[in-house]
Amino acid sequence: TAGSLAEEMGYGVYLVGGSIRDLLMRKPSPDIDIVVEGDGIAFAQELSKIINGKVIPHRRFGTAKILIEIEKNGEVKRFSIDIATARTEYYESPAALPKVETSSIKKDLYRRDFTINALAVKLNTKDFGLLLDFFGGQRDIKDKKIRVLHNLSFVEDPTRAIRAIRFSEKLGFKISKHTENLIKLAVKMSIFEKLKGPRLYEELILLLKETLPHYSVKRLADYGLLKILHPSFDEKLFNELVKAHETVQGMELLFLKEKYRKEFIYLVVLLWNLKSHEREEFLKRICAPENVKKQLIENITSAEKALQNFPSEESFLEVYKLLSSLNIETIILMMIYAEEQQKRAISIYLTKLKEIKPLLRGEDLKKLGIQPGPVYKKIFDEILKEKLQGRLLSKEEEIEFVKKF
Ligand code: ATP
């Protein structure tokens, strides 16, 4: 579809970036990135008419997203296609168009981060499937190498250093010696002092989303990049991230109903030992979205407070009372930093106590002739206390208990 539309509109259209890399590595690829030598937004609009999608254009960047919903066996699957206009200044001059056709995709690819991400496959029906590899991306995939396209790559965009580590960990590739030297040189030249802003936040989150983020953070430290993120970040963080990772893995085995984002747990571990104004400053520097910033700070504060107020003796009711008002992220954080006895109590809460609550409701008490008032809370607390001890399993037993109360 895209290929014949490309021919009709007279544009060169290419599949680019990570999806080609994944394709060559025979891995499933979640993203579809398309680059158009022409008007990317117009192409997205025409394509979406054919495939029944919804277009979200970003005129400032000449890009568009097509959202598609496909129903299969009663299940709705959503995915998106990102469409960009090939970035080249030549484009203004139609007279140069024939010559520019290949050079504009080449220029677009030259602006990318690593050779393995700078491959393109032509989608036009005429040359369908033609693989463009100007910078040795196929060879680097074969050799498992992360390599930048030119010496100024990190000067141009310092966040690429974080991406290099992410891809290296994610794909099991080595960062090439030359690229490694360029990172070290950039550190020496204080290029990374400029590392800030929303792109830094996005890359940090992507890094922490990977399966073993503690290794990536160790690699950041090896390159001297961790101190650049924050001067007080050091290798001790690695051990804390290992603990966090073990906790997150343990949580996965519990099949909790609540969803949480593990990358935020790791981000909080980075922040944990900072003073409160330093946390604020760090989150501001990386331009974490306001709602995320607020939630993370709130979680840290609640977890610290709850750990301080943790019941010293093993009272299920007290543990229940403390933890039931907290969100799952806060409880996971507590689990990371808790002492052994506290950890055991939190585990019991998550595996056994959490789901326990009185089966009777207010209206049941009313039916039993009890007038609404503060006594209701007292009754529910007493029922809960009994249930937490493993008694009063049925509603009838709860009624009998209330009658005696
Ligand atoms: P993943 O599968 O992990 O998402 P990806 O390659 O699709 O990997 P994205 O972050 O989605 O990674 O980026 C898509 C493409 O955009 C990359 O393949 C790369 O070509 C280009 N790109 C992204 N970030 C940069 C950057 N900082 N500098 C240059 N090119 C970039």
Residues whose N, C-alpha, C, O or C-beta is under 5 A from the ligand:
A	BS01	ATP	G17 G18 D31 R111 R112 D113 N117 D157
